[in-house]
């Protein structure tokens, strides 16, 4: 096998692969005789006029046809295996050895080339990181925007893009455009947050963070409109709550057994009390439950009820009025 010298490296002149024979095999057989017989049989069966009235003839024809087809299947399958499948498998296994040898030779060179390519990519990343740090010092992006800065796939191309004198110029311009874009988005978001905070600031009951989170799903104009609508609703609620009422909904109360003496015209005193047999000591003093109930009472007993609820506070029972309704 001939060898040549190129740059002190031995290069082998490997001959081209030549396959013999160079023509596909021709498979001969008695096709014509079988075709002639089947054609005559087909014509004969057509004249028989097979129907459900002559099922014996129908089944005879069916079984004979199946037998012929099965015989064809067996011969053809065996022929394909012997003349095509097996030779193909043997041929592919033979040339695979050649491919493996080529891969071994090429692999020795690839180890060096891959190492150099990895170093090239690391050098590019080092330059890109430097430009990114300098741009961050200038634009001061927040973390959520900084992590969106992308090193594009073509940053690692070996050829300079059209319109640029160098890859460095292309890297700088591309990264700076990204920083400007995200800085604009960051400033717009901050302005929207300030607008929401300003709209919410005179109503402490509003959950400001909830409205800020809505920026993910809606524009700031719609959000501020919804905030104003909510503030109007709260003001209307405050106005209604200020009205004097005699029916009070009480929250965070506890259901107690009370001794009630009928307050008729003859009985001017209503006794509300807690039987001394009840034990209000709690094994879970820090774990509270809430009961919502409605209390209806004569309008001149407000002070009496307030005194009763004050006494309940000693047992950790709290209450607050939700609304009052006057009925005259």
N, C-alpha and C positions, 0 to 999 in steps of 0.2 A: 504494500500500500504506500503510495507516494506521500512525501511530507514536504512542506515548504516552511521557510522562516519568515515571519513578519514581526518586526520589532522584538526580536529575540524570543518570540513565543512560537511554539510548535503548533502548526495548523495542519490537520489531516484533510486530504482531498478525498472525502467519502464519496464513493460512486453512487449514482442515482439508482433508486429501486426499480428493477425491471421485473414484471410479472409475466410468466408463461404458463399456459397459453394466454394470448391476449384477446381471445374471442370467448364469449359466453358459451357454455355447453348447450348442445342441441339435443333435446330429449325426443327420441323417435318412439313410435309405437303403432299399434293397429287401430289408430283413430278412425280411419275411413271405413273399415269393416264394421266396427261397432256402430258408427253413425248410420250406416246403411241399414243395419238390422233394426235399430231403434226407430228409424223413419218408417220402415215397413210395419213394425209393431204398432206405431202410433196410428197409421192409416187403418189398420185392422180393428183396433180398439174403437176408433171413431165410427166405424160401421156397425159395431155391436149395439149401439144405443143403450148404454147402461142406465138402469133405473132401479128404484127400490123394489120393483117386481122381480128382478133377476139378481138378487143379492149374492147368490153363489158365484156368478160370473164377476160381480163387482169385487168380491173379496179375493178371487183368484188373481185378477189383474193387480189389485192393490199389493198383495203379498209378493208377486213377481217383480213389480216395480221397486219395492223396498229392497228386495234381495239384490237387484242390479245396482241400485244406488249405493248400498252398503259395500258392495264389492269394489265399486269405483272409489269410494272413500278410503278403503284399506290400501288399495294400490297407490293412489295419489299421495296419501300420507307417508307411506314407506318410501316412495320415490323422492318426495321433497326432503325427507330426512337424509337419505343416502346421497342425493346429488346436490342439494342446496344447503340444508341446515347444518349438517355435520361439516362439510367443507368450509362453510362460512365461519363456523366456530373455530375450526382449526386454523384458518387463515388469520382471523383476528387475533388469536392467541400468539401466533408466530410474529406478526408485525408489532404486537404490544411490547415484545422484548426490545425491539429496535427503539420504540418510543421511550422506554425506560432508560436505555443507555444514553439517548440524547438528553433526557431530562437530568441525568446525573452530571453530564458534562456542563449543561447550561446552569445547573444549580450552583456549581462552584463559582461561576461568575456572578450569579444572582445574589449570593451572600454578600459580596463586596458592594454591589450596586444598591442593594436594599439598605445597607448601612449608610452609604453616602446619601441616599434619598431621605432617610430618617434624619440625618444631620441637617440636610437642606431644609426640611420642614421645621425643625427645631429653631434653626437660624431665622427663618421667616417669622415664626411665632414670637421670638425674642424681639424682633424689630416692631411687630404689630403691637405687642404688649407695651413697648416703650411709647409708641404714638398714642395708644389708648390712655396710658397714665397721664401724659401731657395734656391731652384733650379733657380728661376728667378734672384736672387741676383748673382748667379754664371754665368748663361748663358746670361742674359740680352736680352731676346727675345723682338722684337718689338710687338706692340699690335696685329697686324694682325696674327702673329704666336702664341702669347700667348693665344689668344682666341680659338685656335685649340687644346689646351691641353685638353684631355678627361678623365673624371672619368668613367672608364669602368663599365659595369653592374656587373661584377663579383667582383668588389671592395667591394660590399656590401654583398657578400656571408657570411654565418656563418661558412663555412668550409674553411680551408686553402688549396690553390691549391697544387697539387702534385709537389714536388721538392722544396717547401719553408717551412722553419721552423716556420714562423709566417706570419700573414697578413701584419704586418708592413714592413717586408722585401720585400714582394711582391709589396706593394704600392710604396715603395721607388724605387725599380728597374724598375717598369713599368713606373712611372712618369719620371725618369731620362732618360730612353730610348726615350721617346717622346721628351723631351727637346733636347737631342742630335740630334735627327732626324730633328727637326725644326730649330735648330741652324745651322746645315749643309745646310739646304735649304735657310735660311736667308743669310748666308755668300756667297752662290753661287749666289743668286740674287744680292747682293751688288757688287760682282765682275763683274757680267754682266753689271750692271748699270755703273760702273766705265769704263768698256771697251767702252760702247756706248758713254759716255761723252767724253772720250779721242778721239774717232773717229770723233765726231761732233765738237770738240772745235775750230778747225781752220776755220770753216764755220758758221758765225753767223746767216746766213739766215735759217739754219736748225732748225726745231722745235724739240729740244732735248727731251722734254717730250713725244711727239708723238712716237718717236722711243723707249723710255723706256716702254711705254704702250704696245708696240708690244710683249714684253716678255710674256704677257698673252697668246699669240697665236702662237708664233714661237720661235725657238732657237736663241741664240745670234749670232751664226755664220752666219745664213741667214740674220739676221737684219743688222749686220755690212757690209755684202756684199751689201745689198740694200742701206745703207748709202753711201758707196763708189761710187756706181753707181749714186746716186743722186748728189753727189759732182762733179763727172765727167760731169754730165749734166749741172750743174750750171756754171762750168768753160767754157764749150763749148758755153753756152749762153752769157757769158761775152765777149768771144772772138768775137762772131758775133756782139754784140752790139758796140764793139769798132771800127768796120768798118765804114768809112765815107759814108754817104748816103744822098740822096736828097729827099727821101719820108719818112715822119715822121708820125707815128701813135701817136696821142695825146690822153691822158686819162685825166679825170677830167676837161674837158673843157665845155663851155656853147655855145649853138647854138645862134648866133647873126645875125641880118640882117646887111649886109654890102653893101655899095655903091661901085660898081666895075666899073671902066672905062676901056674899052678895051685896053690892052697893045699891040698894033700892032707896026710895025716899025715906023709909024708916031707918035704914042703916047708913050713916054718914061716914063710916070709916071702912076703908079697904085695907086689909092686912096682907102685905106681901112679905114673906120671910123665907129664910132658908132653914129647914129643920135641922136641929142640932145633931141628928143621927147621920147626916151626910158627911163624908170625909173628902176634903178637897186637897189632901196631900197628894202630890204627883211624883211618880217614879221617873218621869221624863220631863222635868221642868223646862228644858230648852227646846222641846219638840212640840210645836203648837199646831192646832187645827183650827179651821175657820168654819163657822156656820152663819149663813145668811137667813135672817128671819124678819118678819114684819110685825111691829108692835102697834096696836091701836089702843088709845087710852083717852079719858076725858082731858080736855085741853088745860084744866087748872091743876093737873097732877104732874106737870113737868118737873117741878122742883123735887117732888117726892121720888120720882123715877131716877133723877140725876143722883140723888143721895144713895139710892139702892145700888146703882152701877158703880159708884165710888167705893162702896163697901166690897164689891166683887173684885176690885183691883188688887186687894190684899191676897187673893188666891191666884193671881196671874191672869185673870180674865179681863180682857180689854174690849172696848166697844167704841164705835164712832157712828154718828148719824150720817146717812147718805142723802136723804131728802125728807122733807116734811110736806104734808098735804093738809090743808085746812078744809074741814067739811062742816058747814053751817046749814 
